[in-house]
């Protein structure tokens, strides 16, 4: 039930504005969204009864200072009525992750976790690391806590089961086994060293291992080895012996790790809070194996306690991940029953959230809590230093508050080719590499014009910010350059009407490009410099240098890719097989380009129609 954003009557903000909405709300479950005068989302909440829940915000004096500030800033509210409280919880978690409201507990450093994919859309299944949407046909195993955990398991699979990890293009072009076969990490199905039906058996064994059936697998391999030895098939017996040794080595390596004995699939989730911040450690256990752990630092206010923070974390964490049968938590969750029902509905099976009181699970939780405590200690030490730097930046540029998000911009090109614009992002937690972005310069007339490139990049960036309320705005924008770059960007931001929402600074290199003698340019003050050993100067240099590194690194990668591109790749109907045939017949792509139509049609696999296409492609 959407409610109009602005009414024609009543006050425009605060408790009175909220009271105006209450009059039209039903006694039904749903989700509400509170926004300020700029359309920025302040808070997203769920309610078993929307009317009762929102009415509480009209009792202004009963709330702590933090919530009073939020209520005062509220000018608009939006509502969605749901069928149940469970549906409201699921929708709330999705919206919080998408919109990142300021006053919600937020899993801000959430990330996609890697999986192992046994890809089965090819006669010889390929085993690879996978991130992102699971659209490829095959079986997915995970999540793993880190790329390192995946790589260790992939190494295990290759040693024990000799599965291929090469791309399909490489697989198709092999005429003899590669080095992976020589070092006994691949069975070489590409060249027929192993028949495909035998290779499928290796794939099945590897999947048994990933599903936690290693004991039965080891027993079967032992029996097969004994049978091969009795039949005097010694090469086969030696191969099985090597696989058994690889599995035994895995088990020996796992003895020092944390592996559960009393459950198979489950996550251990523990929180530690100190200094107004929290760290949540998640240990992943699948098929009786430890698949690593990861640390998360949810954003919350200092007066919010561990159970409340952990409650919000669990609700958000599993919105886009496979949910294990059991989740063991260090604190009882205020909404445990509701979250259990919501996760069970999403997973289409019963999910349990348990607070263990004794035994192995309790010990695992204590281990996770100690890891959280240590990770938070390291982060607090780093944050304190970072907070001092940001406070100095605030004072240096005359900002009202320390910047929470800084974006530093730079360009890179080579005589106008492969022109790239880029920005990097930093905040209280350091560099946010997941937020880095690059732009291919679209206007061919400005690829050799630094001012024009900067104008295009800033126009595209801030046009998107104005359209998409889910994107976080920067507090401080740093431009690599001097007065000219500052003037160019100022014109763009004035045209978009957003100049007053950010602090804009250009940082120009010193004489002879000497670091430490940079000049800063701002629109409302004269150019100025800082003492060479000023900590804020070092920090701003790092931001500028990181933007330069990122821009030039992306530019070089694009240029290298273009240099390696084969002219035949863009011809419709010419795949890897026909490309190999053309190159084998003519010797080079240049010779194919200069070939006559009749010569092209003589190549095996190239019809008269395709020969005409190839000829037209190069001569139009």
ABEGO torsion letter per residue (X at the ends): XBBBABBABEBABEAAAAAAAAAABBBBBEBBBBBBAAGBBABBBBBABAAAAAAAAABAAABBAAAAAAAAABABBBBBBBABAAAAAAAAAAAAAAAGBAABBBBAABBBBBBBBBBAABABBBBBBBBEBBABBEBBBOBBABAAAAAAAAAAAAAAAGBBABBAAAAAABABBBAAAAAGABAGAAAGABBAAAAAAAAAAAAAAAAGAAAAAAAAAAAAAAAAAAAGBAAAAAAAAAAAAAAAAAAAAAAABBBBAABABBBBBBBBBBGGBBBBBBBBBBGGBBAEBBBBBBBBBAABBAAAAAAAAAAAAAAABBBBABBBBABBBAAAAAAAAAAAAAAGBBBBBBBBABEAAAAAAAAAAAAAAAAAAAAAAAAAAAAAAAAAAAAAAGBABBBABBBBBBBBBBGGBGBBBBBBBBBAAEBBAAABBBBBBABAAAAABAAAAAAAAAAAAAAAAAABAABBBBABBBBBEBAAAAAAAAAAAAAAGAAAABBBBBBBBBBGGBBGABBBBBAABBBBBBBAABAAAAAAAAAAAAAAAAAAAAAAAAAAAAAABBAAAABBGBBAAAAAAAAAAAGBAAAAAABBAAAAAABBGBBAAAAAAAAAAAAX
